[in-house]
Amino acid sequence: MMRAKNDLEIRKELWGQLPEGDLVHLFLLQNEILDVALSDYGARLVRLKAPDRQGGKEDVVLGFETVTDYVSDTAYMGATVGRFANRIAKGMFHLDGENYHLEIASGMKHALHGGREGFDRRVWRAQVIPNGVHMQLVSPDGDMGFPGKLNVGVFYLLLGSALHIVFEARTEKATVINLTNHAYFNLRGNDRDNILSHEIKIRAGGFTPIDEEAIPTGEIKSVVGTSFDLRRFTRIGERITAEDSQIQLGDGYNHNFVLRGQGIRGVAEVYEPVSGRTLSVATSQPGLQFYTGNALNRISGREGRLYGRHAGFCLETQHFPDSPNRPQFPSTVLRPGEQFSSTTIYRLGSR
C-alpha cells in the first residue's frame, strides 16, 4: 500500500489472467471523498464511488465484476480507446502521399475506436506514482493498419473530488491519433435506473451532424433551434425522442459537440436530482462525444444488474470523428518530434 501526498491510499491487486496467460491487475485508489478502481487491461476505469447529498457513497460508472467479463465486453466499458477513438470512414485515410487501410471489426463498415484489437484489448504496463497510476503501451508500426511506432501513456490522478486523466503519445512516423476514456456514468449510484432524468449542460455552440452510418457530414452546425442546444440544464430524456433528423439518425444522442475556448476549461455539467450527485467535465480537447447508451441491450453488468438502453451516458473528450478525412476539422496528425497531450478532469460533487 502506498499513501500519496493528498492522503490518498493506493493498493495493487492481482485481478485475473487472460486466456493468453497475461496477468491483469486492479489498482485501488481511495481518498476522503472518492474510491476508484483501475485496471491495466485496457487502461480502464472499473469503479468510481462518489457520495450523494447525504454522504452515501455508491458506484457511478457501469462495469463488470471479472476480467473475463471485460474480455467479452463490446461496449468499451471504462476503457482507454485508441489509436483513434470514434470513427474513421471506411477505415481509410490519406497521409503524406500514402493511403492507409485500417483493420475493421467484423460486421462493420467503418473503423471504430482503433479497430478490432484496439487499445482497450491490450494489457498496459502500469506503475503506482504519487497521486495515481501511470500506464504505458507501445503500439508497433502497422498496428491495426496505423503507421508509426507509437509510445502512449495515460496518467490517472486522484486529487480531492476529481479524477484527472492525462494522455501523452509520441510517434516515430507521421500518424493520426485520438485518445479518450469510454466510461459510462449513472449518477443515481450502483447503476440503478436509466439516465433520462439526469440534467445536462454542454458549453458548445455547434455540433458535427452525422449521416445514416454515424459518419460526420463535414458540416459544423449551430445548436440554436435544435435538440442539441444544451447550453442550459436540460433533462436528458426531454429531447431524446424528438422529431429531429439528427436525433433519429443517432437513435438518441451520439454526437460530437464543438467546444468553446481553448486550454483546460469546463465544458459540461450533469446533475442527478434524486441523489443530488453532480459531475463536471473539464478538458483541453476541442470536442465532446455525448452518447446516451442507445445500443446497450440487457448487458449483464456488476452485481447481477442488466444494463439496458440508456443505462449510462458517456462524455468522451476527443478530437472530431473522421478528422483524417476532414481537413476542415482540427488536425489529428502527430509527427516525429511532437508530443500529443490531452487532459480531462471528471469532478464529482453533490447539491
C-alpha positions in Angstrom: 0.0 0.0 0.0 1.2 3.5 -0.8 -0.1 6.7 0.7 0.3 9.7 -1.6 0.6 13.4 -0.7 -3.1 14.2 -0.7 -3.9 11.5 1.8 -4.5 9.0 -1.0 -4.2 5.3 -0.4 -3.2 3.1 -3.4 -3.2 -0.7 -3.5 -2.4 -3.1 -6.3 -4.1 -6.4 -6.5 -3.9 -9.4 -8.9 -7.3 -9.5 -10.6 -7.1 -12.3 -13.1 -5.5 -13.8 -16.1 -6.2 -13.6 -19.8 -6.6 -16.7 -22.0 -3.2 -15.9 -23.5 -1.6 -16.0 -20.0 -1.2 -12.3 -19.3 -1.8 -11.3 -15.7 -4.3 -8.5 -15.1 -4.2 -6.2 -12.0 -6.5 -3.8 -10.2 -5.3 -0.5 -8.7 -7.5 0.7 -5.9 -7.3 4.4 -5.1 -9.1 5.9 -2.1 -9.1 9.3 -0.5 -11.5 11.0 1.9 -14.0 11.6 -1.0 -13.7 9.1 -3.8 -12.9 5.4 -4.3 -11.5 4.5 -7.7 -10.6 1.1 -9.3 -8.5 1.0 -12.4 -7.2 -2.0 -14.4 -4.2 -2.4 -16.6 -6.4 -4.4 -19.0 -7.4 -1.6 -21.5 -6.2 1.1 -19.1 -9.8 1.0 -17.7 -11.8 2.9 -15.2 -13.5 0.0 -13.5 -15.3 1.6 -10.5 -15.8 5.2 -9.2 -17.6 5.6 -5.9 -18.8 9.0 -5.0 -21.0 10.4 -2.2 -24.6 11.6 -2.6 -26.1 14.7 -0.9 -26.4 12.6 2.3 -22.8 11.3 2.1 -23.8 7.8 0.9 -21.0 6.5 -1.4 -22.0 4.4 -4.4 -20.6 3.5 -7.7 -21.4 5.9 -10.5 -19.9 4.1 -13.5 -21.1 1.0 -15.3 -18.9 -2.1 -15.3 -18.3 -5.8 -14.7 -17.1 -8.0 -11.9 -14.4 -10.1 -13.6 -11.6 -9.8 -16.2 -13.4 -12.4 -18.2 -16.5 -10.1 -18.4 -14.3 -7.3 -19.8 -12.7 -9.6 -22.4 -16.2 -10.3 -23.7 -17.2 -6.6 -23.5 -18.2 -4.9 -26.8 -19.4 -1.6 -25.2 -15.9 -0.4 -24.3 -16.8 0.0 -20.6 -14.4 2.4 -18.9 -11.7 1.7 -21.5 -9.0 3.8 -23.0 -9.8 3.7 -26.7 -7.3 4.3 -29.5 -5.2 4.6 -31.6 -8.1 6.6 -33.0 -11.2 7.0 -30.8 -14.6 7.2 -32.6 -15.0 6.6 -36.4 -12.9 6.8 -39.5 -15.0 6.4 -42.6 -14.5 3.1 -44.4 -11.3 2.6 -42.3 -9.3 4.6 -44.8 -7.3 7.8 -44.8 -4.6 9.6 -46.8 -1.5 11.0 -45.2 1.8 12.3 -46.7 1.1 10.8 -50.1 0.2 7.3 -48.8 -3.2 5.6 -48.4 -3.8 3.7 -45.2 -6.4 0.9 -44.8 -7.3 0.1 -41.2 -8.5 -3.2 -39.8 -12.2 -3.1 -39.3 -14.2 -5.2 -36.8 -16.3 -8.0 -38.3 -19.7 -6.8 -39.5 -18.7 -3.1 -39.6 -18.2 -0.8 -42.5 -16.0 1.8 -40.7 -13.1 1.8 -38.3 -14.3 2.4 -34.7 -12.2 3.0 -31.6 -8.9 1.8 -33.1 -10.0 -1.4 -34.8 -11.0 -4.9 -33.8 -8.0 -5.1 -31.4 -7.6 -1.6 -30.1 -6.0 -0.2 -27.0 -9.0 -1.4 -25.0 -7.9 -5.0 -25.6 -4.2 -4.6 -24.5 -2.5 -5.1 -21.2 -0.7 -1.9 -20.3 2.4 -1.6 -18.3 1.3 0.1 -15.1 3.1 1.6 -12.1 1.9 3.5 -9.0 3.1 7.1 -8.9 2.4 9.9 -6.4 -1.4 10.6 -6.5 -2.2 7.9 -9.0 -1.2 5.4 -11.6 0.8 5.7 -14.8 0.0 3.2 -17.6 2.1 2.8 -20.8 1.8 0.9 -24.1 3.9 0.5 -27.2 1.8 0.3 -30.4 4.0 -1.0 -33.2 4.2 0.4 -36.7 1.3 -1.0 -38.7 -0.8 -1.8 -35.6 -4.4 -2.2 -36.9 -3.1 -0.5 -40.1 -1.9 2.7 -38.4 1.5 4.0 -39.4 4.4 4.6 -37.0 5.6 3.0 -33.8 3.7 4.9 -31.0 4.6 5.2 -27.4 1.5 6.1 -25.5 0.8 6.7 -21.8 -2.2 7.6 -19.6 -1.9 9.1 -16.1 -4.9 8.6 -13.7 -4.6 11.0 -10.8 -7.0 11.2 -7.9 -6.9 14.7 -6.5 -9.6 15.5 -3.9 -13.0 15.2 -5.6 -11.6 15.0 -9.1 -10.2 12.2 -11.3 -7.7 13.6 -13.8 -6.9 11.6 -17.0 -3.9 12.8 -18.9 -2.9 11.2 -22.2 0.5 11.5 -23.8 2.0 10.0 -27.0 5.0 10.2 -29.3 5.4 8.6 -32.7 8.4 7.5 -34.9 6.4 8.2 -38.1 3.6 10.6 -39.1 0.3 9.1 -37.9 -3.1 10.1 -36.6 -4.2 9.8 -33.0 -7.3 10.4 -31.0 -7.4 9.1 -27.4 -10.3 9.1 -24.9 -11.9 7.3 -22.0 -15.1 5.5 -22.6 -16.7 5.4 -19.1 -20.5 5.1 -18.8 -21.8 7.2 -16.0 -25.0 6.9 -14.0 -25.1 9.3 -11.1 -28.0 7.6 -9.3 -25.4 5.2 -7.9 -24.9 1.5 -8.0 -26.0 1.6 -11.7 -29.7 2.0 -10.8 -32.5 3.1 -13.2 -31.7 4.9 -16.5 -30.2 8.3 -17.1 -33.1 10.0 -18.7 -33.9 12.1 -15.6 -30.4 13.4 -15.3 -30.0 17.1 -16.3 -27.1 18.1 -18.6 -25.4 21.2 -19.7 -22.8 21.3 -22.5 -21.0 24.5 -23.3 -21.0 24.1 -27.1 -22.4 26.4 -29.8 -22.1 23.8 -32.5 -22.0 20.1 -33.3 -21.0 17.8 -36.2 -24.0 16.3 -37.9 -23.9 12.6 -38.9 -25.2 10.6 -41.8 -27.2 7.4 -41.6 -24.0 5.4 -40.8 -22.9 7.8 -38.0 -20.1 9.4 -40.0 -19.8 13.2 -39.9 -21.1 15.0 -42.9 -18.3 17.5 -42.6 -20.6 20.3 -41.5 -20.3 22.2 -38.2 -23.9 23.1 -37.4 -25.1 25.6 -34.8 -27.1 24.1 -31.9 -29.5 27.1 -31.9 -33.1 25.9 -32.5 -32.1 22.2 -32.4 -32.3 19.4 -29.9 -28.6 19.9 -29.4 -28.9 23.2 -27.7 -27.8 22.1 -24.2 -26.3 25.3 -23.1 -28.7 25.4 -20.2 -29.5 22.4 -18.0 -31.9 20.1 -19.9 -33.3 16.8 -18.8 -31.6 14.1 -21.0 -34.9 12.4 -21.7 -36.6 15.7 -22.8 -35.5 15.6 -26.4 -34.1 12.1 -26.8 -37.1 11.0 -29.0 -37.6 14.4 -30.7 -38.6 14.6 -34.3 -35.2 15.8 -35.2 -33.4 14.1 -38.1 -30.1 14.1 -36.2 -31.6 12.6 -33.1 -33.3 9.9 -35.2 -30.0 9.1 -37.1 -28.2 8.7 -33.8 -31.1 6.8 -32.2 -30.7 9.4 -29.4 -27.7 11.4 -28.6 -24.5 10.0 -30.2 -22.8 13.2 -31.5 -19.7 15.2 -31.2 -20.1 18.7 -29.7 -17.8 21.5 -30.8 -16.5 23.0 -27.6 -15.8 26.7 -27.0 -12.5 28.1 -25.9 -9.0 26.6 -25.7 -6.9 25.1 -22.9 -8.3 23.2 -20.0 -11.8 24.7 -19.4 -15.1 23.5 -18.1 -17.2 22.1 -20.9 -20.1 20.1 -19.3 -22.1 19.5 -16.1 -24.6 16.8 -15.1 -27.0 16.8 -12.2 -29.0 13.8 -10.9 -31.9 15.1 -8.8 -32.6 12.0 -6.7 -29.1 11.5 -5.3 -28.0 15.1 -5.7 -24.8 14.0 -7.3 -23.1 16.2 -9.8 -20.4 15.6 -12.5 -18.4 18.4 -14.1 -16.1 17.8 -17.0 -13.1 20.0 -18.0 -10.8 19.2 -20.9 -8.2 20.6 -23.2 -9.8 18.8 -26.2 -11.8 20.5 -28.9 -14.7 18.0 -29.0 -17.0 16.1 -26.7 -18.9 13.0 -27.7 -22.2 12.8 -25.8 -23.6 9.3 -26.0 -26.7 8.2 -24.2 -26.1 4.4 -24.2 -28.6 3.9 -27.1 -27.2 0.5 -28.0 -26.9 -1.0 -24.6 -29.2 -4.1 -24.7 -29.6 -6.1 -21.5 -25.9 -6.5 -20.9 -25.1 -8.4 -17.7 -23.2 -6.0 -15.5 -21.9 -5.7 -12.0 -23.8 -7.3 -9.1 -26.2 -9.1 -11.5 -27.6 -5.9 -13.0 -28.8 -5.7 -16.6 -27.7 -2.7 -18.5 -30.4 -1.8 -20.8 -31.0 1.1 -23.2 -29.9 4.4 -21.6 -28.4 2.7 -18.5 -25.5 5.1 -18.7 -24.2 8.1 -20.6 -20.7 8.9 -21.9 -18.9 12.2 -22.1 -15.9 11.4 -24.2 -13.4 14.2 -24.7 -11.9 14.0 -28.1 -10.9 15.4 -31.5 -13.7 15.1 -34.0 -14.7 11.8 -35.6 -13.3 11.1 -39.1 -10.9 14.0 -38.8 -8.2 12.4 -41.0 -10.7 12.7 -43.9 -12.0 16.1 -43.0 -9.3 18.9 -43.4 -11.8 21.5 -42.1 -11.7 19.7 -38.7 -8.9 20.2 -36.1 -5.9 18.1 -37.2 -5.3 14.7 -35.5 -1.9 14.3 -37.2 1.1 13.6 -35.0 4.6 13.7 -36.3 8.0 12.6 -35.0 9.4 15.1 -32.5 6.0 16.3 -31.5 4.1 15.2 -28.4 0.4 14.5 -28.2 -1.1 15.6 -24.9 -4.6 16.0 -23.6 -6.1 16.4 -20.1 -9.6 15.6 -18.9 -10.9 16.2 -15.4 -14.0 14.5 -14.1 -15.1 16.2 -10.8 -17.8 14.7 -8.6 -19.9 16.6 -6.1 -23.5 17.0 -4.8 -26.1 19.6 -4.1 
